[in-house]
């Protein structure tokens, strides 16, 4: 399955429903560099913030951020950054 990176907008995540393993992709642009990043497991349960959510959901999100904070800190050129922004 080929994706034309040139047709994507910079730093705008899109869903990839037909990709076998990854749920989203983004053309990450930073400092003149471009990189196609696929992120998120297809069909994985995620916890986007919701008003009045349960304590369990908050704890799950907090644990996910704790596990991935080092990779999120790498910035736009990492899959963890985009996963945190879109899915968590």
C-alpha positions in Angstrom: 0.0 0.0 0.0 1.8 3.1 -1.2 1.1 6.6 0.2 2.1 9.7 -1.6 3.9 11.7 1.1 3.9 14.8 -1.2 0.1 14.9 -1.2 -0.2 15.1 2.7 -0.2 18.3 4.6 2.5 18.9 7.1 1.7 18.0 10.7 -1.9 16.9 10.0 -2.6 13.4 11.2 -5.0 11.3 9.1 -6.7 7.9 9.8 -5.5 4.9 7.9 -8.5 2.5 8.2 -7.1 0.1 5.6 -3.6 -0.2 6.9 -3.0 -3.7 8.4 -1.4 -2.6 11.7 -1.3 1.2 12.2 -4.4 3.4 12.7 -3.0 6.8 11.8 -0.2 8.5 9.8 1.2 12.0 9.6 3.8 13.8 7.5 5.9 15.3 10.2 7.7 18.5 9.2 10.3 20.1 11.4 13.3 22.3 10.6 13.1 21.6 6.8 12.9 17.8 7.3 9.9 15.7 6.3 9.1 12.2 7.6 6.1 9.9 7.2 5.2 8.5 10.6 2.7 5.7 11.1 1.4 5.4 14.7 -1.3 3.8 16.9 -2.3 0.2 16.8 -5.3 -0.7 14.6 -8.3 -1.4 16.9 -6.5 -0.5 20.2 -8.5 0.9 23.0 -7.4 4.5 23.8 -8.6 7.0 26.3 -9.2 10.5 24.9 -10.1 13.0 27.7 -13.8 13.1 28.4 -15.7 15.3 30.7 -16.7 13.4 33.9 -14.5 10.4 33.1 -13.9 7.7 35.6 -10.8 7.6 37.8 -9.7 4.3 36.1 -9.6 6.1 32.7 -7.6 9.0 34.3 -5.2 6.5 35.8 -4.8 4.6 32.6 -4.0 7.8 30.7 -1.5 8.9 33.4 0.3 5.5 33.2 0.5 5.7 29.4 2.1 9.2 29.5 4.5 8.0 32.2 5.6 5.1 30.1 6.1 7.2 26.9 7.2 10.6 28.2 10.8 10.2 27.1 9.7 9.5 23.5 7.0 12.1 23.5 9.6 14.7 24.5 11.5 13.9 21.2 8.9 16.1 19.5 7.1 16.1 16.2 9.5 13.5 14.5 8.4 10.7 16.9 5.4 8.4 16.7 4.9 8.8 20.5 4.4 12.6 20.1 1.6 12.1 17.6 0.0 9.2 19.5 -0.2 11.3 22.6 -1.7 14.2 20.7 -4.3 12.2 18.7 -5.1 9.1 20.6 -4.5 9.9 24.3 
